[in-house]
Amino acid sequence: MCACRNCWVVALAGGLLVSALAGVANAEQAKIPIRIAAAQDARSDASPESATSDPKMTLRGGGACDTPALCDGDANGDGLVDPLDSGAILARFGLDPCAEGTCQYDVNCDGVIDPLDSGYVLARFGVCNPVPDCSTPGCTPANDNCADAIEVFEGDTPFSNVGATRDGPDDCPDADTGEFNTGQSDIWYAYTATQDGFVLISLCNDTDYDSSMSIYSGTDCPVGASLLCSDDDCGLVGGPSELTADLNMGDVVTIRVGGWNNGDFPESEQGTGTLTIKTSGGPCCVGHTIPGCDEIGVGDPAEVEACVCDLDSFCCDVIWDDACASFVELFGCGSCLPANCGAGNGDCCLEAGNGSPGCDDEECCDSVCDFDSFCCDTDWDSTCAGLAGNCVVCGGDGCLPPDCEACCFVDGTCQDLVPGTCVGDGGGNQGEGTTCAGGGCEGSSCPDDAVGDCCDLAGNGTPGCDDPECCALVCDIDPFCCDNAWDDICAGEAEELCELCAP
């Protein structure tokens, strides 16, 4: 569908537009910009579905709009609503709003580019409001149907399946349930292999909805059985899709890009993204399914690739697997440190964070960012600094996730320790992925209706136990006992901690 930028119609005649423009002596005087900022918590624990939703926008006075095409009525995308937008629309009267590059000028979303669009802009001169989400009626993607598949080549192809209908079969089961909820709102592409070998076909880059993807041999429509399909293979549940096909030079495949919807979340099946096709390249320090590498945090990836492939041509001729990735540092071909680790970066140990990606101690930075990539990709914030508190450079014992986990003690203290050390020291291990900085020892409340025996060494099989004081002591170090079930481990902890259960 032709994605428009606003939804309301202001019926002003073209004559009114002409007279109004004539009255504007200086177009610059009509510009009264307001800044728009995307207000979103980059560190939220939102679900995959909510994590891909559009950011909420707030208004702030002063300046011009940060992002072109975020202003309601900003037809030319310069971040202002002014006479230049009216002029841009005037020059396109009568053009098809569904054609590439023209949809943005149908600002009132009525399916035509005409004086009403100019009037719509005129009524908004100087005002920069968030753009409502709407679509021009009757506009669908050019490749909505299998028979209209668009030819694509190696590289990146931006796409949108907004407004698309479905004409493909049920052939790609949901990665979690096995049900056929994928393939909704599908659009179609055709690709011809340029060489023998593996081809990566990926939606991982910039795709903002719960996608699915299938490929089929040839270009017949309707398609036959799929050769391969993908639901959530970019590593995020409810996220983008990726697959690798073993093709011969000249093979033609049809690529179907769709979305997931089980009937309860229709908004999850449509969105925008980038279709990437690669026959070589990828991260040098991580094994992948095509030959060669072209991504590394520190250094020249071309030099790293050449060094590794001189040692083992398999890495550039067949696939760059885990062994190839290990050669990068093992044989001195390059460094797998994140780009922002090492001297010249911010202090690792500042409690509030250093306000920039990465930090100045390579070992600490690498360990923290391996656990939480946000710290090197975006910002070394207070959460990263909390993790770094365990680094030797910050006065810690050097034990960092994922090797160490939050360990809670009866006195209310928390240490990140190896699980065996935690239990040996009399603490309660909080499980994989937990950290003291992440609130791993905040404990759990004893249920008000708990009636099970605290001291039964076999456990009582219900959450919590009948003595509130003992229950609180145990659940402060082992939330499982109150959140799930008071098992034999909880009973053993009660024997150690609670006077009423002492042997």
HELIX and SHEET records of a PDB file:
HELIX    1   1 GLY A   14  ALA A   22  1                                   9    
HELIX    2   2 ALA A   27  ALA A   30  5                                   4    
HELIX    3   3 PRO A   48  ALA A   51  1                                   4    
HELIX    4   4 PRO A   83  LEU A   90  1                                   8    
HELIX    5   5 CYS A  103  TYR A  105  5                                   3    
HELIX    6   6 PRO A  115  LEU A  122  1                                   8    
HELIX    7   7 CYS A  146  ASP A  148  5                                   3    
HELIX    8   8 PRO A  266  GLU A  269  5                                   4    
HELIX    9   9 PRO A  301  LEU A  311  1                                  11    
HELIX   10  10 PHE A  314  ASP A  317  1                                   4    
HELIX   11  11 ASP A  322  LEU A  330  1                                   9    
HELIX   12  12 GLU A  362  PHE A  371  1                                  10    
HELIX   13  13 PHE A  374  ASP A  377  1                                   4    
HELIX   14  14 SER A  382  ALA A  388  1                                   7    
HELIX   15  15 VAL A  392  CYS A  394  5                                   3    
HELIX   16  16 PRO A  419  GLY A  424  1                                   6    
HELIX   17  17 PRO A  468  ILE A  477  1                                  10    
HELIX   18  18 PHE A  480  ASP A  483  1                                   4    
HELIX   19  19 ASP A  488  LEU A  497  1                                  10    
HELIX   20  20 GLU A  499  CYS A  501  5                                   3    
SHEET    1   A 2 ALA A   3  CYS A   4  0                                        
SHEET    2   A 2 CYS A 134  SER A 135 -1                                        
SHEET    1   B 2 ILE A  34  ALA A  39  0                                        
SHEET    2   B 2 LYS A  56  GLY A  61 -1                                        
SHEET    1   C 5 ILE A 150  VAL A 152  0                                        
SHEET    2   C 5 GLN A 184  THR A 192  1                                        
SHEET    3   C 5 VAL A 252  GLY A 259 -1                                        
SHEET    4   C 5 SER A 211  SER A 217 -1                                        
SHEET    5   C 5 LEU A 228  SER A 230 -1                                        
SHEET    1   D 4 GLY A 155  SER A 160  0                                        
SHEET    2   D 4 THR A 272  LYS A 278 -1                                        
SHEET    3   D 4 GLY A 197  SER A 202 -1                                        
SHEET    4   D 4 GLU A 242  LEU A 247 -1                                        
SHEET    1   E 3 CYS A 414  LEU A 417  0                                        
SHEET    2   E 3 GLU A 405  CYS A 408 -1                                        
SHEET    3   E 3 GLY A 428  ASN A 429 -1                                        
END                                                                             
